[in-house]
Amino acid sequence: MTQMFDEDSKNYHVWTYRTYFVRKLNSFNERELQSIEALLRSDVRNNSAWSHRFFIVFSDPKYTTPDSKATEYDPKIPDSIIDREIEFSKAATFEAPQNQSPWNYLRGVLKKGGRKLSSLECFAGEFVKLGDDEGNGEDVRSSHALDFLADTWSEMGETEKADTALRLLGDKYDRIRKNYWDWRRGLLKEGGLTKKIGEIKIEQ
């Protein structure tokens, strides 16, 4: 597989086979984790590698609940594992703030650990400064951090700040998806945005 990944590190069929291989041989081990870390060091934007890491960490039968879904809390996972994965994804966001994969991964880790997005408000805030009403002092280094904060502030009941974040995404930082951000603003006004909190796009 190493040779195949050297040719195409995002080949879906190879990754599917690798997942099967790990399940079949119960290869949830440090060697497999280190191999994925090496792939992410060479390309931090490899979403397939991020997905496989999530699978390795959160499907390990040694400490996870059998058949636990990717988007649900698993009380069996040790806090030390959750803390390790949070730090791993945080480091990757600093390396490439505009890379969506580690932000999605971070959401998934928090979900698995039963932790609130607000526990990382300060961290996400390192990439976002909203500024005043005229936009003075505004500094957004990552649209994904802004999205993360929109959900965080909604979770905390700070709907005005959440709405500002969503408006900025639609009007300035991700205009190609303006209709989507406007839809999210509508959910916020209806009190439904909190239902979206914790969603991830990591496949198992």
N, C-alpha and C positions, 0 to 999 in steps of 0.2 A: 504493500500500500504506500510505502514511503516513496517509491519510484513513481507511482501514479499521481501522488500528491505533488511531487516535484514538477510534473507536467501540467497538472490542473488541480490546485488545492481546493477548488470549490465544486468538484465533480459530485453531483447529487448521488449518483449510483454508488460511487466509492464510499461516500459517507453513510449511505443506507446499509451497505454491506458491513461497514465497520461497526455500526450500532448492533447489527445482528450478531456479529462476531463477539462483541463484548458480552451480550446477553447469553449467547450459547456457551461461552467458555468462562463466564463469570469473571471477566477481566476488569472488574471495578477496582483498580489498584493505582498505586502511586506512579508506576511506570506509564500507565495510560494517561494519567493526568499530566505528567511531565511532558509527554509527547504532544499533547494538545497545547500546553503552554508554549512549547517551542514553535508550533505553527502560528500561534497568536503573536509571538514576538516578531516573527517574520512578516506577518500581515495582520495587524490589529483589527482590520476591517473585514476579516473573514467571518461572515455570519454563520457559516456552516460549522466552523471550529467553535464558535461561541455556543451554538446549539448543542454540539456534542459534549462540551464541557458541562453544560447544564444537565444533560442526560447522565453523564458519569457521576456527577456529584449528588444529584437529587433522585437517582434511581438505584443507588447502591443498597443492596439488600441488607448490608451489615447494620445500617442505622436509619433506614427509611421505611415508611409504611407501604406495604405491597399495594400496587395499583393506584397509588396516590397521584392525582392529576397534577399537571404542571402548574396549574393556576390556583391550587388550593394549599392552605396551611397544612404543614406536616409537623405535629408536635414531637415526633420522635427524633427529628434532626437536632443534633447538639448545637448549642449556641456557638461553640468554637468553630464549627463548620460555617455557620451563617456569617460570623464575624470575618472569617478568612475570605469568603467569597465577596463580601461587601468591599473589603480592602482591595481585593484583586480587581474588581470592576471599577472602583474609584481611581485606581492607578491608571487604568486604561483610558478613562475619560480625560484625565489630565494630559495624556499623550496625544489624544485626538478628540477634542471636545465636540467636534461636529460629526462624530461617528455615532450612529444611532445604536449599534449593537451593544456596547457596554451599558448604555442607559436602559435598554430593554432588559438586559441581563440583571441589572441592579434592581429593577422593579420585580423581576421574578424571584430574586433572592429574598427580598423583603416580604413578598407574599408567602414564600415557603416558610420563612421564619416567624410569620405572624406579627410582623413589625409594621408600624405606620410609615408612610412616606415622610411625614413631618419629622421623623427621627433624623432625616438627612436634609432638612431644609437649609441649614447653614452650609452644608457641603455644596448643594446645588446653587446656593446664593453666591458662591465664589465665581460662578460663570455669568451671573446676571445682576445688573444694577438697573432698576427701573427708572430712576431719575424723577424729576418733578413733573408737574402737569404739562409743562411745555416740552418735556423731553430732555431738559438740561441734565447732564450727568448720566444719561442713559448709556449703558454699556452691556451688550449681550454678546458673549463669546460662543454661545451654543444655543441653537433653537431647541435642541432636545432638553437642555436644562430648563429652558423657559416653559416647555411643555410639562416637564416634571414638576416645576413649581406651581403651575396652574392647577394640577391635580392635588398637590400638597396643600395649597391655600384653600381649595375647595373642601378638602378633608378637614381643615382646621376651622371652616366656617368663615374664612376671610374672602367672601365672594367678590368684593370690589377689586382686590388685588388679583384674584384669579381671572376676572373678566379683563382686566388690563393686560395680563399676560397673553390671553387668547386673542385679544384685539391686535396686539403687537405682532403676534405670529401671522395673523391673516393680512395685516396691512403692510408689514415691513419685512419680517424675517422668514416667512414661508408663504409668499403670496400665491404661489402656484396651487396651493391647497386652501385658498381663502374660504371657499364654500364649506370645507370641512371645519375650519376653525369657527366660522360663523355658526355652524350647526352646534358645535360644542358650547358656544356662548348661549345658544338657545336652551340647551340642556341645563346649563348652569342657572339660568333664570328660572327654570322650572324645577330646580332642585334635584335634577337627575344626573348631574355630572359625577357625583360621588360613586354612582354605579359603575363608572368607567375606570375608577381608580384601581390600580393593581393589574390591569390587563397587560399581557406580554405577548410577544410574537416569537416565542422560542418553540421550535418543534421538538417533539420527542419521537 
